[in-house]
Amino acid sequence: MAIRAAQLDAYRQLAEQVHGFRVWGSTSVSAFAAQNDTIRSHVDSFIRGARVVNTTAIADGNYEVTVELNITQSFADCFTSYGTCGFRAVVPTCAVPGCTATSVGYVSY
């Protein structure tokens, strides 16, 4: 079970690196002193193609797992300002009566 927990934690950390994560926080202050400080994080991701590279037993009964994920250039391009992972293509409108072609299409890679 310790190996499985280490693998899941490694995948979670990989998802944080690839997709990021959300952090929520709140602090209650009374008389200029912090009374309650709450921080939560959330990861919601789908990782495909990751593989376990190394599993190492640590002396206290825990395990350390290393995972890797090869990221293609087309995937990396989706996260740049000039990303091309999806685009809207305008299709010419029909000039013929009774034409039912769409005017906008969506292409995703």
N, C-alpha and C positions, 0 to 999 in steps of 0.2 A: 504494500500500500504506500510505503514511503517513496518508492520509485515512481509510481503513478502520480502521486502528489507533486513530485519534483518535475515530471513531464508536463503536467497541467500548468504549473507555475511558469515553466519555460515558454510554453505556448502563449500564455497570457502576456508575458513580458514581450514576446515577439509581436503580438497583436498591438501592444502599446507603441512599439517602435514603428510599425507599418502604418497603422491607422490613427494613432493618438488615443487619448482618453480624456474624459470629462472629470473635472474636479469641482465639487460644491463645498462651500464653507460658510460657516456663520459663527459669529462671536457675540456673546452677551456681555455688556459692560455695565457695571453698577459702581457708583462712587469712584469713577476713574480707574477701576480694576476689572480685569477680565474675570467673569464668573463662569462662563461655559464656552468652550471652543470646540466646534464640531467640524470635521473634514471628512468628506466621502468622495470616493472615486468610482468610475464606472467605465468598463470596457465592453463594447458590443462589436464584435468583428467576426469575419469568416476567413479563415486561413486555409489555403489549399496548397499542397506541394512542399510543406515544411517537413524536414526530416531530422531525426535524432542523430547527432554526430558523436556524442560521447556521454556515457553515464559513469559517474565516479562515486564510490562509496566514501562517506566521510565518517570519521571515527565515532561520532556520537549517535550513529544509527540513521543519520540522514543521508540523502543523496543529492548530487549536483548533476544536472542534465544540461547539455548544450545542444541547441537546435539551430538549424540554418535554413534559409529560404533564398533561392535564387530569384532575383527580381529582374524581369525583362525591361528593356528600354521603353517599350510601349506602355508598360505599367507605370514606370517612373514618370513618363511624359504626362500622365493624367494629373499629377500633382504639381505641375509647373504652371506658370501663368499663361503659357502658350499651349497648354495641354490639348491633345487631339483625341482623347478617349471617346468622345461623342461630339457630334455636331448636328446642327439643323440645316438641312438642305432644302432650299426653296424649289419646288417643282412648278414649272409654268402652268398657269391656269388654262383650262380648256377653252377653246374658241368655238368648238363644235357644239351645237345644241344636243342635250342629253348626255354629255360627258360626265362621268362620275369620279374622275381622278382626284386624288387628294392634293391639297395645295402645299402641304408641309410634311416632310418625313423626318424620321429620327434614325440615325445610324449609330451603333455602338460597337466597339471593338473589344 
